């Protein structure tokens, strides 16, 4: 541990954009979409079916996520596949859900999963 006890000070532009990223993820559907896209690419129709929501609504959520650079796309034939943009977004989603699981349960689901794998 080092002696520096000063908290980090970020520029206003960094803080403003960080707040916008968190605001985009603060929607239940968008957080679910991010979770579904952590480990694999999926089309709008797959995502809509999994969530039980209309395709156009899912497309609108994905467009907002894309503008915030939370997801990226790749064309495959006539389909557009979505995935989480990068490892930082992936970790943000995992850490957010992990934190909440700790708030709600003595042994959070992500710890129970580790016990099964071990």
MOBEL-V299070 format. One record per pair of residues at least 6 apart in sequence whose ideal C-beta (glycine too) atoms are under 8 Angstrom apart, sorted by the first residue. I is the first residue (numbers start at 1). GAP is how many residues later the second one is. Records with the same first field share a line. If there is no record, write none. Layout:
# MOBEL-V299070
I = GAP ; GAP
This chain:
# MOBEL-V299070
10 = 8
20 = 48
21 = 47 ; 48 ; 49 ; 71
24 = 6 ; 40 ; 41 ; 44 ; 46
25 = 6 ; 9 ; 45 ; 67 ; 68 ; 71
27 = 34
29 = 22 ; 24 ; 28 ; 29 ; 32
30 = 31 ; 34 ; 35 ; 40
31 = 62 ; 65
32 = 19
33 = 14 ; 18 ; 25 ; 28 ; 29 ; 32 ; 38 ; 49
34 = 31 ; 36 ; 37 ; 50 ; 55 ; 59
35 = 58 ; 62
36 = 6 ; 11 ; 14 ; 15
37 = 10 ; 34 ; 45 ; 46 ; 47
38 = 46 ; 52 ; 55 ; 56
40 = 43
41 = 33 ; 40 ; 41 ; 42
42 = 8 ; 39 ; 40 ; 41
43 = 36 ; 37 ; 38 ; 39
44 = 11 ; 14 ; 15 ; 18 ; 36 ; 38
45 = 10
47 = 11 ; 15 ; 35
48 = 6 ; 7 ; 9 ; 10
51 = 7
62 = 9 ; 20
65 = 6
66 = 6 ; 7 ; 16
69 = 16
70 = 14 ; 15 ; 19
71 = 11 ; 12 ; 13 ; 14 ; 18
72 = 10 ; 11 ; 12 ; 13
73 = 7 ; 8 ; 9 ; 10
74 = 6 ; 7 ; 9
75 = 6
84 = 6 ; 9
94 = 16
97 = 13
98 = 10 ; 12
101 = 7 ; 8 ; 9
102 = 6
